[in-house]
Amino acid sequence: MPGQPHVAYRDGELFVDDARLGLLAKEHGTPLFVYSKASMLAALAAYQRGFTGRKVQICYAMKANSSLGVLQVFARAGCGFDIVSGGELERVLAAGAVPAKIIFSGVGKTRTEMRRALEVGIGCFNVESEPELEVLNEVATSMGKRAPVSIRVNPNVDPKTHPYISTGLKGSKFGIAHERTLGTYQRASGLAGLQVVGIDCHIGSQITQEEPYLDAVDRMLDLVEVIEGAGIPIHHIDFGGGLGINYNGDQPPQADQLWTRLLSRLDARGFGQRQLMIEPGRSLVGNAGVCLTEVLYLKPGEQKNFCIVDAAMNDLPRPAMYQAYHQIVPVIPRSDTPTTWEVVGPVCESGDWIGHDRELGVQPGDVLAVLSAGAYCMSMASNYNSRGRAAEVLVDGAKVHVIRQRETIQDQLLRESLIK
Ligand SMILES: *Cc1c(COP(=O)(O)O)cnc(C)c1O
């Protein structure tokens, strides 16, 4: 399929690599997430190509998809990780991550999370406010340690994406304002429990243009010059993540081409041999996954025709949250004349839709594939309507690994109790 070479029709049937999706749906039930390991590794390789001959640490932003089997693929490939909670820290350690390659982002780190991260020896805290700096210093000092820190700056550039996933504009809760950066670095370098190691930014997600990145790079380098001019060395520069993927004909820059351009900007300003870091999430996993769902009922109507499927907003939250578009295609196309359908889930909310106005020739019992479902789907899935979360399989060449069993009602009730 466009933008996702690992998902393709062969002899009238949809495959992920060598796995026949109709068969997977039968064996494992639906809704079912199916991921291609080869696709993840190809996306990672595109970044690595862009950085040939440079010092770079790629930190997979694991909130995009934090399933253990997915994390393991990246850990084995030598990736670092960008985490945003203590839960993510424990998950990624369980998947075999090297602590020194973990960086910790997020505006609301708790003392407990800081302590645990210091205990295991993560590589860097991406600090997002001045009060956080003080608390981190306190926690590290009490443990007799020095916390490696980078300060997340808000470069005030418009990533031209959905407002909910824009993070680098003035008025965003993320990062420290451009004007406050030097003062914050001076404060950090004066605190005994901290060791300044870097600078970082992250301007947003699903970015499909190069300009916002180029602007952010320039603004970051301006800041590095100012901070180093004040006698505070910056060991690494972290440009965050945010590169978009092709959901519906979107044409984001290719990772290798984007980095070639960005690196020439760095070279021109004398920063080409710096230690660099990036934090891609969606672009490593988004197009590696599909969600299989069965058509339960067709409900033609006067104004709209509804195609009711067994996946819902609790499995695929992006349409309801961001009005996002996912392509929906039949696993085994029929020759019937297509009809226009509202593809919706069983959840009791009008916001529970998967796709509007889709041309599909379908019958109850057919399996549909919701494409580009590798990022921000399972990691955002919930139990709303007491629905168990879907199962997940990872296709690895000819092998299919179940990386998550379907959640049962017993799993859901485990931590609850009746009043006494
Ligand atoms: C979410 C996030 C990322 C990854 O963003 P993508 O759009 O998935 O690449 C990177 N860094 C930080 C700090 C984030 O919060």
The ligand as a Gaussian input file, in Angstrom:
#p B3LYP/6-31G(d) Opt

LIG

0 1
 C        5.830000      12.219000      21.601000
 C        7.231000      12.694000      21.681000
 C        8.160000      12.330000      20.702000
 C        7.789000      11.514000      19.485000
 O        6.934000      12.166000      18.628000
 P        6.534000      11.465000      17.232000
 O        5.661000      12.459000      16.591000
 O        5.834000      10.218000      17.556000
 O        7.804000      11.229000      16.484000
 C        9.463000      12.746000      20.848000
 N        9.842000      13.492000      21.916000
 C        8.980000      13.864000      22.883000
 C        9.464000      14.655000      24.015000
 C        7.655000      13.476000      22.803000
 O        6.798000      13.850000      23.745000

